[in-house]
Amino acid sequence: MSIKKYKKHEDISYTLGITLTIELLKYKKEAVNRVFYHSKFERSDSFFEVEKLCKKNNVNFELNDKAFNILSDKENCFVIGEFKKYHNPLDENVPHIVLVNPANAGNLGTIIRSAIGFNINNIVIIKEGVDIFDPKVIRASMGSIFHLNYEYFDSFSHYLTKYQDHQLYLFMLKGSSSLINIRFKDKFALVFGNEATGLPDEFLKYGQGVKIDHSKIIDSLNLPIAVSIALYEATKEKFLL
């Protein structure tokens, strides 16, 4: 089987690194094709853990320096997992995060990591949006992507048609309600625009506009930070001891 640089339209993706590959082998073992390791990969506990997981899951664990020349531009990458892309459908009975046209792979990965950290593991992407299986997304998620349910929609209205029971909270600078005053329903959707433009004003017709109060020294928060703050507020009562 040949090795090619990642392409969005193909059905294969990669985990570039030890931690990511271990997460893949633990939580999405059925999707793994093979695992490559570099000749400079020291025979440490990490090496033996990857080797053990590969044997347990009947996955090929092969020495292949060429794969790293093709797939990774990081000098400290010594393990690569190759896996088949898969679809984990959304759970309709739990909260969702809805991202409208997200454009940055690193941001999406960071958002996924935060979402999983707050036990919100259902993310919607409204097209056009970054490819969720881009290795940059996987790397920024630190492997938490393998706990995620996701779904793409051609438009926000298509999402609403399928999941009309979710209470919408639309995060935008023109929101009339401050986040600190919101009392979240059990089944909700936190909706965010993309990094450059946020949500257009027309989204106010869909539900409650919410703003995150901050000092006037800055004009806005970046997307991953805004999502993380909203996630904390929406879930904090579940983490109380």
C-alpha positions as CSV (number, residue, x, y, z in Angstrom):
1,M,0.0,0.0,0.0
2,S,1.5,3.3,-1.1
3,I,2.0,6.3,1.2
4,K,0.8,9.7,0.1
5,K,0.6,13.1,1.7
6,Y,-2.8,13.8,3.3
7,K,-5.6,14.9,0.9
8,K,-9.0,16.0,2.0
9,H,-10.9,14.0,-0.7
10,E,-9.2,10.7,0.1
11,D,-10.4,8.3,2.8
12,I,-7.2,8.0,4.8
13,S,-5.8,10.2,7.5
14,Y,-2.8,10.2,9.9
15,T,-1.9,10.7,13.6
16,L,1.5,12.4,13.6
17,G,3.0,11.7,17.0
18,I,3.1,9.2,19.9
19,T,0.3,10.5,22.1
20,L,-2.1,10.8,19.1
21,T,-1.3,7.4,17.9
22,I,-1.8,5.8,21.3
23,E,-5.2,7.6,21.6
24,L,-6.1,6.2,18.1
25,L,-5.1,2.7,19.0
26,K,-7.1,2.8,22.3
27,Y,-10.3,4.4,21.1
28,K,-10.6,3.9,17.4
29,K,-8.7,0.7,16.9
30,E,-11.2,-0.6,14.3
31,A,-10.2,2.3,12.0
32,V,-6.4,1.7,12.1
33,N,-4.7,0.4,9.0
34,R,-1.1,0.4,10.2
35,V,1.4,2.2,12.4
36,F,4.9,3.4,11.3
37,Y,7.8,4.1,13.5
38,H,11.1,5.9,12.8
39,S,14.5,4.3,13.2
40,K,15.4,7.1,15.7
41,F,12.4,6.1,18.0
42,E,14.1,5.0,21.2
43,R,13.1,1.7,22.8
44,S,11.4,3.5,25.7
45,D,8.1,2.8,27.6
46,S,6.3,4.8,24.8
47,F,7.7,2.5,22.1
48,F,6.7,-0.6,24.0
49,E,3.2,0.7,24.7
50,V,2.6,1.4,21.0
51,E,4.0,-2.0,20.1
52,K,1.8,-3.7,22.7
53,L,-1.3,-1.9,21.4
54,C,-0.5,-2.8,17.8
55,K,-0.1,-6.5,18.7
56,K,-3.3,-6.5,20.8
57,N,-5.3,-4.9,17.9
58,N,-3.6,-7.0,15.2
59,V,-2.2,-3.8,13.6
60,N,1.0,-3.8,11.5
61,F,3.8,-1.9,13.4
62,E,6.5,-1.2,10.8
63,L,9.8,0.5,10.6
64,N,9.5,3.0,7.7
65,D,11.6,6.2,7.7
66,K,10.3,7.1,4.2
67,A,6.8,7.5,5.6
68,F,8.1,10.3,7.9
69,N,9.7,12.1,5.0
70,I,6.4,12.1,3.1
71,L,3.9,12.7,5.9
72,S,5.6,14.8,8.7
73,D,7.5,18.1,8.7
74,K,8.2,17.8,12.5
75,E,11.7,16.6,13.5
76,N,10.4,15.1,16.8
77,C,7.7,12.9,15.2
78,F,8.7,9.2,15.6
79,V,5.3,7.5,15.3
80,I,2.6,7.8,12.7
81,G,-0.8,6.0,12.7
82,E,-2.6,5.5,9.4
83,F,-6.4,5.1,9.7
84,K,-9.6,5.1,7.7
85,K,-11.9,8.1,8.1
86,Y,-15.1,7.3,9.8
87,H,-18.4,8.9,10.7
88,N,-19.7,9.1,14.3
89,P,-23.3,10.5,14.0
90,L,-24.5,13.1,16.4
91,D,-26.5,12.2,19.5
92,E,-29.8,14.1,19.2
93,N,-30.5,14.0,23.0
94,V,-27.5,15.9,24.2
95,P,-26.0,19.4,23.8
96,H,-24.2,20.4,20.5
97,I,-21.6,22.9,19.5
98,V,-22.3,24.4,16.1
99,L,-19.5,26.0,14.2
100,V,-20.5,28.0,11.2
101,N,-17.8,28.0,8.5
102,P,-14.7,27.4,10.8
103,A,-11.6,28.0,8.7
104,N,-8.6,27.2,10.9
105,A,-7.4,23.7,11.6
106,G,-5.6,24.5,14.8
107,N,-8.6,26.3,16.2
108,L,-10.9,23.4,15.4
109,G,-8.6,21.0,17.1
110,T,-8.4,23.2,20.2
111,I,-12.2,23.5,20.3
112,I,-12.6,19.7,20.1
113,R,-10.1,19.3,23.0
114,S,-12.1,21.8,25.1
115,A,-15.4,20.3,24.2
116,I,-14.3,16.8,25.2
117,G,-12.8,18.3,28.4
118,F,-16.3,19.6,29.3
119,N,-18.1,16.4,28.3
120,I,-19.7,17.9,25.2
121,N,-18.7,15.5,22.5
122,N,-21.1,16.5,19.6
123,I,-19.8,19.0,17.1
124,V,-21.6,20.3,14.0
125,I,-19.7,22.0,11.2
126,I,-21.7,24.2,8.7
127,K,-20.0,24.2,5.3
128,E,-17.7,25.5,4.0
129,G,-15.6,24.5,6.9
130,V,-12.2,23.0,7.7
131,D,-11.7,19.3,7.3
132,I,-12.1,17.6,10.6
133,F,-9.7,14.8,9.6
134,D,-6.9,17.2,8.6
135,P,-3.8,16.0,10.6
136,K,-3.4,19.5,11.9
137,V,-6.9,19.3,13.5
138,I,-6.0,15.9,15.0
139,R,-2.7,17.2,16.4
140,A,-4.3,20.3,18.0
141,S,-7.0,18.1,19.6
142,M,-4.3,16.0,21.3
143,G,-6.2,12.9,20.3
144,S,-9.5,13.9,21.9
145,I,-11.0,13.8,18.4
146,F,-11.4,10.0,18.8
147,H,-14.1,10.6,21.4
148,L,-16.1,12.9,19.2
149,N,-19.4,12.7,17.3
150,Y,-19.6,15.0,14.4
151,E,-21.7,16.0,11.4
152,Y,-21.4,18.4,8.5
153,F,-24.4,20.3,7.1
154,D,-24.6,22.4,3.9
155,S,-26.4,25.2,5.8
156,F,-27.5,26.2,9.2
157,S,-31.2,25.8,8.2
158,H,-30.5,22.1,7.3
159,Y,-29.1,21.6,10.8
160,L,-32.2,23.2,12.3
161,T,-34.5,21.0,10.2
162,K,-32.9,17.9,11.6
163,Y,-32.3,19.0,15.2
164,Q,-35.2,21.5,15.9
165,D,-35.6,20.6,19.6
166,H,-32.3,22.2,20.7
167,Q,-32.4,25.5,22.4
168,L,-30.1,27.8,20.4
169,Y,-27.6,30.2,22.0
170,L,-26.0,32.4,19.3
171,F,-22.7,33.9,20.4
172,M,-22.1,37.2,18.7
173,L,-21.0,40.7,19.6
174,K,-24.5,42.1,19.1
175,G,-26.0,39.6,21.5
176,S,-28.5,41.2,23.9
177,S,-27.9,38.8,26.8
178,S,-24.7,38.4,28.8
179,L,-23.4,34.9,29.1
180,I,-23.3,35.2,32.9
181,N,-27.1,35.6,33.0
182,I,-27.9,32.6,30.9
183,R,-29.5,29.5,32.4
184,F,-28.9,26.7,29.9
185,K,-31.6,24.2,29.0
186,D,-30.7,20.5,29.2
187,K,-30.6,20.2,25.4
188,F,-28.9,23.1,23.8
189,A,-26.7,24.2,20.9
190,L,-23.9,26.7,21.3
191,V,-23.5,28.4,18.0
192,F,-20.4,30.3,16.8
193,G,-19.3,32.0,13.6
194,N,-16.0,31.8,12.0
195,E,-12.7,33.4,13.1
196,A,-12.8,36.4,10.8
197,T,-16.5,37.5,10.7
198,G,-18.3,35.8,13.5
199,L,-22.1,35.2,13.1
200,P,-23.9,37.4,10.6
201,D,-26.7,39.6,12.1
202,E,-29.3,37.5,10.3
203,F,-28.7,34.7,12.8
204,L,-30.5,36.8,15.4
205,K,-33.8,35.5,13.9
206,Y,-33.0,32.0,15.0
207,G,-32.7,32.4,18.7
208,Q,-31.1,34.2,21.7
209,G,-28.0,36.3,20.9
210,V,-25.4,35.9,23.7
211,K,-22.3,38.1,24.3
212,I,-19.3,37.3,26.4
213,D,-18.5,40.5,28.4
214,H,-14.8,41.6,28.3
215,S,-12.9,44.8,28.5
216,K,-13.0,47.4,25.7
217,I,-9.3,47.2,25.3
218,I,-9.9,44.3,22.9
219,D,-12.5,44.1,20.2
220,S,-13.3,40.4,20.6
221,L,-12.0,37.1,21.9
222,N,-10.6,34.5,19.6
223,L,-12.8,31.6,18.7
224,P,-11.3,28.8,20.8
225,I,-11.2,31.0,23.9
226,A,-14.8,32.1,23.4
227,V,-16.0,28.5,22.9
228,S,-14.1,27.4,26.0
229,I,-15.6,30.1,28.2
230,A,-19.1,29.3,26.9
231,L,-18.5,25.6,27.5
232,Y,-17.5,26.3,31.1
233,E,-20.5,28.4,31.8
234,A,-22.9,25.8,30.2
235,T,-21.5,22.9,32.1
236,K,-20.1,24.2,35.4
237,E,-22.9,22.9,37.6
238,K,-22.2,19.4,36.5
239,F,-18.6,19.6,37.8
240,L,-19.6,20.9,41.3
241,L,-18.6,18.5,44.1
